């Protein structure tokens, strides 16, 4: 499903731009507010749903470990590829 989503986004992005849309990333403040609200919902749900809490804790631990690799390998390479795209 992720591959399908990633494949469909670039053409959709181009259609939006061709139609005059001005696309911008969310601001740091918006991202931080969303992050805070999401974690509050996870905590509230986990407080009343032990199954959710167990699954989320497992996911969060895996994600945290995955970010260690991602920061060293994937993020650096992706940033490099994006910078190089404008040079060719």
C-alpha positions in Angstrom: 0.0 0.0 0.0 2.8 2.4 0.8 4.4 1.8 -2.6 1.1 2.6 -4.3 0.7 5.7 -2.3 4.3 6.8 -3.1 3.7 6.1 -6.8 0.5 8.1 -7.0 1.7 11.2 -5.1 4.2 12.7 -7.7 1.6 12.8 -10.6 -1.0 14.2 -8.2 1.5 16.8 -6.9 2.2 17.8 -10.5 -1.5 18.2 -11.3 -2.0 20.4 -8.2 0.9 22.7 -9.2 -0.3 22.8 -12.9 -3.7 23.9 -11.6 -2.1 26.8 -9.7 -2.0 25.4 -6.2 0.7 26.8 -3.9 2.0 23.8 -1.9 3.9 24.4 1.3 5.0 22.2 4.2 3.3 22.5 7.5 5.0 25.0 9.9 7.1 23.8 12.8 4.4 25.0 15.2 1.7 23.1 13.4 3.8 19.9 13.4 4.6 20.3 17.1 0.9 20.8 18.0 -0.1 17.8 15.9 2.6 15.7 17.6 1.5 16.7 21.0 -2.2 16.1 20.3 -1.4 12.7 18.8 0.6 11.6 21.8 -2.2 12.8 24.1 -4.7 10.6 22.2 -2.4 7.6 22.4 -1.9 8.1 26.1 -5.7 8.5 26.7 -6.5 5.4 24.6 -3.7 3.4 26.2 -5.1 4.3 29.7 -8.4 2.6 28.9 -7.4 -0.1 26.3 -4.6 -2.4 27.5 -4.4 -4.1 24.1 -3.8 -0.8 22.3 -1.2 0.2 25.0 0.7 -3.0 24.5 0.7 -2.7 20.7 1.6 1.0 20.7 4.5 0.5 23.1 5.9 -2.2 20.8 5.5 0.0 17.8 7.0 3.0 19.6 10.1 1.0 20.6 10.5 -0.4 17.1 10.2 3.1 15.6 12.7 4.5 18.0 15.2 1.9 17.1 14.5 2.3 13.4 15.1 6.0 13.6 18.7 5.4 14.7 19.4 3.7 11.4 17.3 6.1 9.4 19.2 9.2 10.8 22.5 7.8 9.8 21.7 6.1 6.5 18.4 6.9 4.9 17.9 10.6 5.9 21.5 11.5 4.8 21.1 9.7 1.5 17.7 11.2 0.8 18.9 14.7 1.5 21.9 14.1 -0.8 19.7 12.9 -3.6 17.4 15.9 -3.3 20.3 18.3 -3.3 21.9 16.6 -6.4 18.5 16.6 -8.3 18.8 20.4 -8.6 22.4 20.1 -10.1 21.6 17.9 -13.0 
